[in-house]
Amino acid sequence: MISTKNKLVSVIIPTWNSAGTLPRCLEAVQAQTFQDFEVIVVDNGSRDGCVDDLEKRYPGLELSLEKLEENRGFAAANNLAARLAQGEWLALLNADAYPEPEWLECLVNAAQRHPEIDSFASRLIQADHPDRLDGEGDEYHFSGLAWRRNHGKPVTTPTQEQEVFSSCGAACLLRKEAFLQAGGFDETYFAYNEDVDLGFRLHLTGHRCVIIPNARVLHVGSASTGRGSDTAIYYGHRNLVWTFFKDMPTGLLILLFPSHLAMTCAYALYFLITGKISTFWRAKRDAFRQLPRIWGLRNIVQSTTTISMRSVFSLFNTSLLLKHWVTRLVPS
């Protein structure tokens, strides 16, 4: 369904061989209580027919489809849709994420209550274990490790609106102007950690992120790549190096590098024990081979920083002993 009137929100859904999840996702979007939105689906060269006749199958949605010839990744798909979006706000939604009917209404209401905030995170719930949280935004440790806040905790865990480091790209609301001014997602990341990198860069220029507990979404998680797969390990651990070296202010980079090295060694030991050391080693090798390019991007990022190093450090999780090192195979 095509409309000439601009919508307040553009819902962006990247897909890649998502036939098993996309229908349920779009049905959930169609059932939203807030309806002032368009839907942009960007397909990364799927071969399973997940986007065949999509507009005809969902005539009630103002839906447009962009097809890419190859899989260019989560970051590139979202960036393309953001450039095409007519909405003031971008609602990013994974094809394996199923929002409750009030999801978008809760996020839009929060944006109206907090006009100074440009990023809002959703409360993600594990689709296969609906009594457990998948995350409430992202946390960033001073060593460079990132994870979903409150991942694995009971859904009954009390939560209130509060600032978090970044919003998980699986389901969130971002002001389009802030997203585009920040340069969107880094497309060289392909997948994993790109939302943390974006959140870091937004913080450096004075933007903030708030978790909205009532904006609830069931999330399958790693439906395309597989949780704990070689793909997830490779991109997750390669990209966290890039985020650390690109976004960390110089003084903190020098001060915190020993903790980054210690975290890397801890994971190396873990993957040696679990038989995944070759994938982990390849991730680190490729990460450091690209550091000259990352350093060039770093100069751009750091030149636009508007907050103090103390303010940056206050954003980090400063726990010295992290259960995530032994309970989480792959960073966020």
Beta strands, then each sheet from edge to edge (+ up, - down):
strand 1: 9-15
strand 2: 37-44
strand 3: 63-68
strand 4: 89-93
strand 5: 97-99
strand 6: 119-126
strand 7: 133-135
strand 8: 138-140
strand 9: 146-148
strand 10: 162-163
strand 11: 171-175
strand 12: 209-219
sheet 1: 3+ 2+ 1+ 4+ 11- 6+ 7-
sheet 2: 3+ 2+ 1+ 4+ 11- 6+ 12+ 5-
sheet 3: 3+ 2+ 1+ 4+ 11- 6+ 12+ 10-
sheet 4: 8+ 9-
end
